[in-house]
């Protein structure tokens, strides 16, 4: 991000709500939170800015070091399916799949012998064989730690899905290749009334039509009486596009997908270069100078 970009965004002094994606944004590729990024986030909280973690992760898959950051007041998890007020320990919004279509989708994925998980009540449930197969695909220790923290093995997926009071937050799967991913994505959207997000080269996440980071962020802003111009959002992936569109200042990471960069007001450095921290520091500097 250059100084010319920053000069064009002096209205950042009016930011009251900061929405932060996690993976690929405030965490490095190794799933680490740097000291610089930690300090920037906590400084934003100290400055009176409301801060929300907005992630595709389920609630219980968010690292403790992020949940314990000073100033984090809200969490939008499972790609917008769940919104939680940490300050008052209450759920503000849910947008989940009903059990019947969720079971049908799970049955299809199981029949195709894919790695998949169903996210229920903030936890990703998966069967033993797909879980072990998934671990075998991972060569990133930080990602493996996340998977082990966020997943639970079940031998009765139907019971898990049907026993939840809130429904299924989303269903995630890994296709064998991009062609299969794209074909299954089309088939699923044609057969069921759902929203899908392509979160990796062969990954797909399936949720309610209302499970969207952007919709959830808009609802949070409304809850906090913050207008669009008072929101800054920082993200990197396809599932962040809605969130970026809902913000007065949209920031794409240097490692972001092209879709995010096209709509961004600012493109910062990548997540291994403290790109999010750089923007937050500039935001705080702008507030001090006004």
C-alpha positions, 0 to 999 in steps of 0.5 A: 500500500502506498502513501497515495492510496492512503491520502485518498482515504482520509475519511478513515478517521470516521471508522467505528467498526473493524471487520477482520478475516482470520486465515490469510489476513491476520494470521500468517501462512503458518497460522501465526499471529505476529506481535505487530498485528496483535499490537495493531488490533489491540490498539484499535480496540483501545481507540474505541473501535469495535472489532469483529473477527469475521471468519469461515471457521466455526466458533470453536475453531478460532484460536484462543490467542485471537479470542483473548485479544483485547478489544475483540467484541464480536465474532461472525463465524462459519461464513456468516452463519453465526454472529456472537456478541462476546461482550454480553455472551449472546448470539445475535444472529443465525442463518443455518441449514435445515436438517433435511437438506443437510442430510441429503447433501452429506449423503451425496458427499459420502457416496462420492467418497469425499473428505467433508465435515458438517459444522454444528454448534460451532464444531466441525463433525466428521467421520473417522476415515475422511478425517484421517484422510484429510490429516494426511493431506496437510503439510502445514503444522498450523493448519493441522493444529486448527483441524484438530482443534475444530473437529470432532469425530462422529459415528452417527452424523445423522444424530448430530445433525438432527439433534442440533437446535440451531441447524447446520451452520455449513457443510465443507468438502474437498473435491478430487480436482477443480473440474469435480469441484466446479461440477459439484458446485453447480449440481448442489446449487441446482438441487438445493436452495443454498449458497456455496463459496469456493474457499480453495482450489478444490474446497467448497463450503455450503450454507444457507442463502443468508449465511454470508459475511457481508449480510452478517456484517451489515446486521452487526453494523445496524446493531451497533448503529454504525453506517456503511462509511463507518466500517473497514473490512480486511480480507483475502478470499472469495468468501470475503467479497460480501464483507468487503462490499458491505464496508465503507473502506474495503481492504484486500490483502496482497495475497487476496484473490482477484475478486477481492482486489477488484472491489478493494479501496486499498490493497495492502501487503500480504499476510506474511508481511503484516499487511493488515497491521499496516492498514490498521496503523494508518487508520489509527494515525489518521484518527490521531491527526484529526 
